[in-house]
Amino acid sequence: MVKLKSHAVAQAIRTGDISAREVTEACIARIETTDTAVNAFTGKSYTRARQEAAAVDALRARGEVLPALAGVPYAVKNLFDIAGEVTLAGSKINRDHAPATQDAFLVNRMQAAGGVLVGSLNMDEYAYGFTTENTHYGATRNPHDLQRIAGGSSGGCGAAVAAGQVGVSLGSDTNGSIRVPASLCGVWGLKPTFGRLSRRGSYPFVHSIDHLGPFADALESLALVYDALQGPDPLDPGCHAERVQPVGDLTTGVEGLRVGLLGGYFHDNASDPAREAVATAARALGASEVVEWPDAALGRAAAFIVTAAEGGSLHLDDLRTRVQDFEPLSVDRFIAGALMPVSWYLRAQRFRRQYRDRVNALFQHWDVLLAPATPVCASPIGAEWITIQGTQHPARPSMGLLTQPISFAGCPVVAAPMWPTGTQGLPIAVQVIAAPWREDLALRAGWALQHTGVSHTKSVEP
């Protein structure tokens, strides 16, 4: 029963086929059995989880209507505040901080929806990376091949769902940190529109690009969690409460979707398995026309500048006084960003306004666009290079080649897990991209991919 997908678990608890306590205990047992190998968790909230599960069971015993995610276990990237715990953000330095006094806004939303929080998850330090090879807390390993990366910076989120430790997790995505782990771990992920969900109570990385969003074990679970996370937050001026929009029936309007394939930059920077994944998704959705995303390479370059400048500025005091305590894989980039001329940053942000206008114009003609999520499947832990169409690229930054141009425009994206041939069973995802504020279209296209059987998760025993 506990092997059900998360949306089905909630339904089984609602009907009394299983209790929230049983689901939670099975979840805890799974974490304890598998996490020595996977290393997804940096903190475990078992006492709280058992209390939240008991509260769900008490509601049902009283005959009350249960909320949408009643009894569904989940975990969060360790940059989300959890009351009573230190918010690590993948760092050594943050260990010295005081524990959070209250939960992050989205953790509150999950609790209100009946979710059961079981712990916090590993990540790249301060979210600056695509591999979760964290020196302080160890590398998170890909459940499909423990010698390979899980992606990042939300690597623990993707690995925990892929390993069946939880069916749902919450992560962050600045330049691809939800979509990259979802792709490499073979699970569903959603990067919402920039500004859609409140970021209050999450440790920042790049204020002008940061997004928060869910991972899940099925498209229906992803949509259910996304709906639960939506809501006004008057204390976060970057959250656009007026934009709350429930997904609704995933099956409606799918046949009429106008679907295009991104070519050019997104084709040239993709391996053969990544191209195969997109071609398979395109056939399933009846798409054949190739579309050019404007200035993709420039969008990525500008995203790099904004990321480095804001990230370096945020950590400037610690770079001056505790540089030895930073992650070796990211400290040089933080220092370079702190030294970047402000004129570069201003030019990148001015370009961004024009860039978004050109990108948004595409959606006058298309409802969703398809592109690979990562250029290759998961690389070995410690690898310095990946090969794309015969050319070597630095491994750690290049996992975001195909995600950065999209997040810089703020568009919502569903990462749909695919299983191309010739990858030794490793997954790779397709990005299903929609216009800002149209997550519903991306989710409906994702449902169609799942419904036709070309996109799905696979159970794995790490």
CORPEGI-V726644 format. One record per helix or strand of 3 or more residues. SS is the DSSP state (H for helix, E for strand). FROM is the first residue (numbers start at 0). TO is the last residue. Records with the same first field share a line. If there is no record, write none. Layout:
BEGIN
SS=FROM-TO, FROM-TO
END
This chain:
BEGIN
H=5-14, 19-37, 45-60, 92-95, 104-111, 124-126, 154-161, 178-184, 218-228, 240-242, 264-267, 271-284, 295-313, 315-320, 322-324, 330-337, 341-361, 394-397, 403-406, 438-450
E=40-43, 72-76, 115-120, 144-148, 167-172, 187-190, 210-215, 258-261, 367-371, 384-387, 390-393, 412-417, 427-433
END
